[in-house]
Each structure stands twice: as C-alpha cells, then as structure tokens.
Amino acid sequence: MVSSIAGESGTKCLPVNDMFNPLGPKSSKPAHRSSQPTEPAASPAARAAVALEFASLRSRLHCPLGLYVVPSTETLMIWDAVLFIHQGYYADSVLRFRISFPPNYPDRPPTVQFINQVFHPLISPNGLFSLASQIRDWRPNQHHVFDVLHCVKAAFKRDVLDKIDEADCLNKEAYRLYVFPFPYPMIFPQTCCRRYHESTTSFAALATQTASLSNSPSALYDKDLSKRHGMDFTKLKPKTFKEERERLGLKEWQLN
C-alpha cells in the first residue's frame, strides 16, 4: 500500500518499503473489489511483463514526479495511482486513478480510469482516459507503462491541451470550452477575442472546481472511495505531522 500524511500544511503521499515488490504490496487491509469488468485470467507471460514494468519504475525518470503507483491488493494486473498537480488549470488537484492491464498485455495497451470526477477533454464522465492524443497506435515493443504515466501527467499541461483533436476527446463539452470557439478570427477579431476569453474562463473555472473537489477532506478521507482504490490518506495532528517530516529528513518550509 501507499500511506499518506496530512497536516495543516497539506497532504503528502509516502511509498512504503515494499512498494516495488513485483508480487504486490504487503497489507493487512482486506482486498477491495475492482470497479473494472471481469476479464479472462492473465497469462503467465502477461503477469511477468507487468511485474517487470512495475520494477522498471525505479529507474530514473520512469515514474513522473508527483505521481505514485502501487499494485492493487487484489491482483497484479491492476495498479492504483495518485497524481498531485501543482501548476496550470488543475493546480492543487489530487487525482486518483486505476491502470488495468489486459490478459494479453503487452499486445494490448492498459486502460486508465480516474476515480475522481475530472472535467477534462480526454476524460469521459465515468473517468475513462483517452491515450489517443499522445499514443496513437500502441506498439508492444516500443511503448511501456511509464509512457502511459507520462501521458497522464502531461494531459493536464497547457501545451498538450492546445494540441488535442476533438476526435480523441471523450468529453466533447470540455473540449469545446477549451478550444478556440470562433472559426473566423481575422474577419471578426473583437467578437472572436471576447468569445475566446469567455470560453477559457469557463473551462478554467470548471478545472479549478475539479481541483477543489479532489483535495477536499470529504474526497481525501472518503472511506467508500478507498474501498475502490488502494491509496489511503490519513489526516495527522500537527505534532505527528512534524515528527514524520523530521523522520524523513524533510526540511521546514520557508514562508515568505
């Protein structure tokens, strides 16, 4: 499992020592039921490939900063992850998602599904994430899970949002709010600029709402949500929070 610490200054997710055990993390917590449809049992080759993929996350730059991953307690073929976003439209978001591997992995790509409600062009209302804008065709010998993780993180950056095609979007409303809403900017520049500003302002407001909901106490410490995801968050008292930071060798924050 991955535990977390939270105090007056925020929440931090901490991987435990057995995080990279390819057989999965040791935990006394009962296995939670998967929200994914039941699939045929994975082949030994697929399980071995997934175990190697998880072990490879220890390599430098394979696991993006601010993103934590741990295998589900129920099966190696499902990973639970959390992404902390610090900049952009979704700043301060704490987003939980699941990565599910098909039984014939790596021939087919994994699927990514968010547990939180996320207003985003590439995320459907039920949380399914589209890889198509960044990985058009999955190639088993070329693409890996760390590519998927980097795609997930990059999807919340403006330069990636700017390049999204509507055909790849699973939330058309979010796409239409984000993109340039008027087709003839040179003919009607004043109208165009006004509508573009209104559109991006609406998108930014909904993205901010996503962030606010995701980092609210009701979302972070929701026990029902934890039953569907292996990432637990625990709110600590200020004294305990300080002791944990000291134990980990973390410096005090300097407030300007």
Secondary structure, DSSP 8 states (H G I E B T S, - for coil): -EEEEEETTEEEEEE-GGGG-TT----SS-----SS-------HHHHHHHHHHHHHTTSTTTS-TTEEEEE-SS-TTEEEEEEE--SSTTTT-EEEEEEE--TTTTSS--EEEESS---BTTB-TT-BB--TTT-SS--TTT--HHHHHHHHHHTTSHHHHTT--GGG-S-HHHHHHHS---S-TTTSHHHHHHHHHHHHHHHHHHHHHHHHHHTSHHHHT-HHHHHTSSB---B--HHHHHHHHHHTT-------
